[in-house]
Amino acid sequence: MNRAVLIGLGVVGVVALIVGMNAIFTVHQTQTALVLQLGNPVRAIYEAGLHFKLPFIQNVEYYDKRILDLDPPIQQVILSDRKRIDVDSFARYRIVDPLEFKKKAVTIDNFRSVFGGRLNSAVRAQVGKVGLADMVSGKRDDVMLEITNLLKAQEAEFGIEVVDVRIGRTDLPEDISNDVYNRMRSEREREASLLRAEGDELKQRIVADADRQMTIIIAEATRLAQILRGTGDAERNRILGDAYGIDPEFFAFYRSMEAYRSALGGDDTTMVLSPDSAFFRFFGDMSGGVAPRGE
């Protein structure tokens, strides 16, 4: 075999290898494949493994068959009660027919733009039918169900399956949120002032009632004390009168003892009196006689 034949066989082998490699492709188990011929889709492949195509004139595009996310930008929606809120919605979908997906959406980015716009349109249509209170109540689930049904009605058009649709957040715009916060703060301050005023009024009533009762109790106690003191004084005078009638000397002695107790009861009492003063007559003689000076 001459050199030219060997070179020819080598060239044929290389060309055959290149053609064979270009005709074979592999589909991963998490993917589906779409075979395009001169840019036009011709068939979809759903099974994982090794597959064949026409070399050079056909190429392959791969699509993830797992659940994908669609998260359009936050949009502002006007509610039925004319309030404005910022709504952040998202969807989860799966590509089930890559051939239809290619025909309608062309690319993933274009699909996100087109179907994301439809998601926002459905959100505006359904959220705009309810009020702000409904978006924080059980009616929120009904709104999401209506949005999901609207999108599911369009899923076959794009060759997808809408798995789930959710409204993630519904926030008031910053300017409105600040106004609402300021109104809430003013309302709470007004309620606090009202409660404080009512508390002060109740306090004044309680204090006034306590003062009134204290005055009545003190007056009643003073009246009773005066009655008892008068009764006691009358009884004491009666007993002293009886004692004076029975024993005048003992009566004089008792009155002198009371005078000593009153005059000499303090620790700092100082008295300058003559020793034979009548005030001290019981100091020298139990009978009340004045002791002689020399004794």
C-alpha positions as CSV (number, residue, x, y, z in Angstrom):
1,M,0.0,0.0,0.0
2,N,1.6,3.2,-1.1
3,R,1.9,6.4,0.9
4,A,-1.0,8.2,-0.9
5,V,-3.5,5.5,-0.1
6,L,-2.5,5.7,3.6
7,I,-3.0,9.4,3.7
8,G,-6.3,9.0,1.9
9,L,-7.5,6.5,4.5
10,G,-6.3,8.7,7.3
11,V,-8.2,11.7,5.9
12,V,-11.4,9.6,5.5
13,G,-11.0,8.3,9.0
14,V,-10.7,11.8,10.5
15,V,-13.7,13.0,8.5
16,A,-15.7,10.0,9.6
17,L,-14.7,10.7,13.2
18,I,-15.7,14.3,12.9
19,V,-19.0,13.5,11.2
20,G,-19.7,10.8,13.8
21,M,-19.0,13.1,16.7
22,N,-21.2,15.8,15.2
23,A,-24.0,13.2,14.7
24,I,-24.0,12.0,18.3
25,F,-25.2,13.9,21.4
26,T,-26.1,13.1,25.0
27,V,-29.2,14.1,27.0
28,H,-28.9,14.3,30.7
29,Q,-31.6,12.9,32.9
30,T,-32.5,16.4,34.2
31,Q,-32.9,17.8,30.6
32,T,-35.0,17.6,27.5
33,A,-33.5,18.3,24.1
34,L,-34.8,20.0,21.0
35,V,-33.3,19.2,17.6
36,L,-33.1,22.2,15.3
37,Q,-32.6,21.9,11.5
38,L,-31.3,25.1,10.0
39,G,-32.7,27.0,13.1
40,N,-36.2,25.4,12.8
41,P,-37.3,22.9,15.5
42,V,-38.0,19.4,14.2
43,R,-38.3,17.1,17.1
44,A,-38.1,17.0,20.9
45,I,-36.3,14.3,22.9
46,Y,-37.4,13.5,26.4
47,E,-35.4,10.4,27.2
48,A,-32.0,10.6,28.7
49,G,-29.1,8.9,27.0
50,L,-27.3,8.8,23.7
51,H,-29.1,10.2,20.6
52,F,-28.4,10.9,16.9
53,K,-28.9,13.8,14.6
54,L,-27.9,14.8,11.1
55,P,-24.4,16.2,11.3
56,F,-23.7,19.8,10.4
57,I,-27.3,20.7,9.4
58,Q,-28.9,20.0,12.7
59,N,-28.0,21.3,16.2
60,V,-29.4,20.7,19.7
61,E,-30.8,23.0,22.4
62,Y,-31.2,21.7,25.9
63,Y,-33.9,22.6,28.4
64,D,-34.0,22.0,32.1
65,K,-37.0,19.8,32.9
66,R,-36.9,20.6,36.7
67,I,-39.0,23.2,38.3
68,L,-37.8,26.7,37.4
69,D,-38.5,30.1,38.9
70,L,-40.2,33.2,37.4
71,D,-39.7,36.3,39.5
72,P,-40.8,39.5,37.7
73,P,-40.0,43.0,39.2
74,I,-42.1,44.4,42.0
75,Q,-45.1,46.4,40.8
76,Q,-47.4,48.9,42.3
77,V,-51.1,48.0,42.3
78,I,-54.1,50.2,43.1
79,L,-56.6,48.4,45.3
80,S,-60.4,48.6,45.2
81,D,-60.3,51.1,48.2
82,R,-58.0,53.3,46.2
83,K,-54.9,52.5,48.3
84,R,-51.6,51.7,46.6
85,I,-49.4,48.8,47.5
86,D,-46.2,47.3,46.2
87,V,-46.7,43.7,45.2
88,D,-43.9,41.1,44.9
89,S,-45.2,38.0,43.1
90,F,-43.5,34.9,41.7
91,A,-44.3,31.7,39.9
92,R,-42.8,28.3,39.6
93,Y,-43.1,26.4,36.3
94,R,-41.7,23.4,34.4
95,I,-41.1,23.1,30.6
96,V,-43.1,20.1,29.4
97,D,-43.0,20.7,25.7
98,P,-39.8,22.2,24.4
99,L,-41.0,22.3,20.8
100,E,-44.0,24.6,21.7
101,F,-41.7,26.5,24.1
102,K,-39.3,27.2,21.3
103,K,-42.0,28.2,18.9
104,K,-43.6,30.7,21.3
105,A,-41.0,31.9,23.6
106,V,-37.9,31.4,21.4
107,T,-35.5,31.9,24.4
108,I,-35.6,31.6,28.1
109,D,-35.0,35.3,28.6
110,N,-37.8,36.2,26.2
111,F,-40.2,33.8,28.0
112,R,-39.3,35.4,31.4
113,S,-40.1,38.8,29.9
114,V,-43.4,37.8,28.2
115,F,-44.8,35.4,30.8
116,G,-43.6,37.6,33.6
117,G,-45.6,40.5,32.1
118,R,-48.7,38.2,32.0
119,L,-48.1,37.3,35.6
120,N,-48.0,40.9,36.7
121,S,-51.1,41.7,34.5
122,A,-53.0,38.9,36.3
123,V,-51.8,40.2,39.7
124,R,-53.0,43.7,38.9
125,A,-56.4,42.4,37.7
126,Q,-57.1,40.2,40.7
127,V,-55.4,42.2,43.5
128,G,-57.1,45.4,42.2
129,K,-60.5,43.8,43.0
130,V,-59.9,43.6,46.8
131,G,-59.1,46.1,49.6
132,L,-56.1,46.4,51.8
133,A,-57.8,44.5,54.6
134,D,-58.4,41.5,52.3
135,M,-54.7,41.2,51.5
136,V,-53.9,40.4,55.1
137,S,-56.9,38.0,55.6
138,G,-57.9,34.6,54.4
139,K,-59.1,36.2,51.1
140,R,-55.4,36.5,50.1
141,D,-55.4,32.7,49.3
142,D,-58.5,33.2,47.1
143,V,-56.7,35.9,45.2
144,M,-53.7,33.8,44.6
145,L,-55.9,30.9,43.4
146,E,-57.5,33.2,40.8
147,I,-54.1,34.4,39.6
148,T,-52.9,30.7,39.3
149,N,-56.0,29.8,37.3
150,L,-55.4,32.7,34.9
151,L,-51.8,31.6,34.2
152,K,-52.7,27.9,34.0
153,A,-55.1,28.8,31.2
154,Q,-52.1,30.0,29.2
155,E,-49.6,27.3,30.0
156,A,-50.3,25.1,27.0
157,E,-49.6,28.0,24.7
158,F,-46.0,28.1,25.9
159,G,-45.5,24.4,26.4
160,I,-45.1,24.7,30.2
161,E,-46.8,23.6,33.3
162,V,-47.5,26.3,36.0
163,V,-46.6,24.6,39.3
164,D,-47.3,27.4,41.7
165,V,-48.0,31.1,41.9
166,R,-47.5,33.2,45.1
167,I,-47.7,36.7,46.3
168,G,-44.6,37.0,48.4
169,R,-44.9,40.5,49.9
170,T,-47.5,43.3,49.8
171,D,-46.0,46.5,51.2
172,L,-47.3,50.0,51.3
173,P,-45.1,52.5,49.3
174,E,-42.6,54.3,51.4
175,D,-44.4,57.7,51.4
176,I,-47.7,56.1,52.2
177,S,-46.1,53.8,54.8
178,N,-44.7,56.9,56.6
179,D,-48.0,58.6,56.5
180,V,-49.8,55.5,57.9
181,Y,-47.1,55.2,60.6
182,N,-47.5,58.8,61.6
183,R,-51.3,58.5,61.8
184,M,-51.0,55.4,63.9
185,R,-48.5,57.1,66.2
186,S,-50.8,60.1,66.5
187,E,-53.7,57.9,67.2
188,R,-51.8,55.9,69.9
189,E,-50.7,59.2,71.5
190,R,-54.2,60.5,71.5
191,E,-55.5,57.2,73.1
192,A,-52.6,57.4,75.7
193,S,-53.5,61.0,76.5
194,L,-57.2,60.1,76.9
195,L,-56.4,57.1,79.2
196,R,-54.0,59.3,81.2
197,A,-56.7,62.0,81.6
198,E,-59.3,59.4,82.6
199,G,-56.8,57.9,85.1
200,D,-56.1,61.4,86.6
201,E,-59.9,62.0,86.9
202,L,-60.4,58.6,88.6
203,K,-57.4,59.4,90.9
204,Q,-58.9,62.8,91.9
205,R,-62.3,61.1,92.6
206,I,-60.6,58.4,94.8
207,V,-58.4,61.0,96.6
208,A,-61.4,63.3,97.2
209,D,-63.5,60.4,98.5
210,A,-60.7,59.2,100.7
211,D,-60.2,62.8,102.1
212,R,-63.9,63.0,102.7
213,Q,-64.0,59.7,104.6
214,M,-60.9,60.7,106.5
215,T,-62.5,64.0,107.6
216,I,-65.7,62.2,108.7
217,I,-63.7,59.5,110.6
218,I,-61.6,62.1,112.3
219,A,-64.6,64.3,113.2
220,E,-66.5,61.2,114.5
221,A,-63.4,60.1,116.5
222,T,-62.9,63.7,117.9
223,R,-66.6,63.9,118.9
224,L,-66.4,60.5,120.6
225,A,-63.1,61.4,122.3
226,Q,-64.6,64.6,123.7
227,I,-67.6,62.7,124.9
228,L,-65.5,60.1,126.6
229,R,-63.1,62.8,128.0
230,G,-66.1,64.7,129.4
231,T,-67.5,61.6,130.9
232,G,-64.1,60.7,132.4
233,D,-63.6,64.2,133.8
234,A,-67.1,64.2,135.3
235,E,-66.4,60.7,136.8
236,R,-63.0,61.9,138.1
237,N,-64.5,65.0,139.7
238,R,-67.2,62.9,141.2
239,I,-64.7,60.5,142.7
240,L,-62.5,63.4,143.9
241,G,-65.5,65.1,145.5
242,D,-66.4,61.9,147.2
243,A,-62.8,61.5,148.4
244,Y,-62.7,65.1,149.7
245,G,-65.9,64.5,151.6
246,I,-64.6,61.3,153.2
247,D,-60.9,62.4,153.9
248,P,-59.9,66.0,153.2
249,E,-56.3,65.4,154.2
250,F,-55.9,62.5,151.7
251,F,-57.5,64.7,149.0
252,A,-54.9,67.4,149.8
253,F,-52.1,64.9,149.6
254,Y,-53.4,63.5,146.3
255,R,-53.6,66.9,144.7
256,S,-50.1,67.8,145.9
257,M,-48.8,64.6,144.3
258,E,-50.4,65.5,141.0
259,A,-48.7,69.0,141.3
260,Y,-45.3,67.4,142.0
261,R,-45.7,65.1,138.9
262,S,-46.6,68.1,136.7
263,A,-43.9,70.4,138.0
264,L,-41.1,68.0,138.5
265,G,-41.8,65.6,135.6
266,G,-39.2,67.0,133.1
267,D,-35.5,66.2,133.2
268,D,-34.5,69.8,132.8
269,T,-36.8,71.3,135.4
270,T,-35.2,73.9,137.7
271,M,-37.1,75.4,140.7
272,V,-35.9,78.0,143.2
273,L,-38.2,77.8,146.3
274,S,-37.8,78.3,150.0
275,P,-37.5,74.9,151.9
276,D,-40.4,75.9,154.1
277,S,-42.6,76.7,151.1
278,A,-46.1,75.3,151.2
279,F,-45.3,73.6,147.9
280,F,-43.0,71.2,149.7
281,R,-45.1,70.7,152.8
282,F,-45.5,67.0,152.2
283,F,-41.7,66.5,151.9
284,G,-41.2,67.4,155.5
285,D,-44.3,65.9,157.1
286,M,-46.7,63.3,155.8
287,S,-49.5,65.1,157.5
288,G,-48.7,68.3,155.5
289,G,-47.2,70.3,158.3
290,V,-44.3,72.6,157.6
291,A,-41.0,71.4,159.1
292,P,-39.2,73.8,161.4
293,R,-36.2,75.6,159.9
294,G,-33.7,74.0,162.3
295,E,-34.8,70.4,161.7
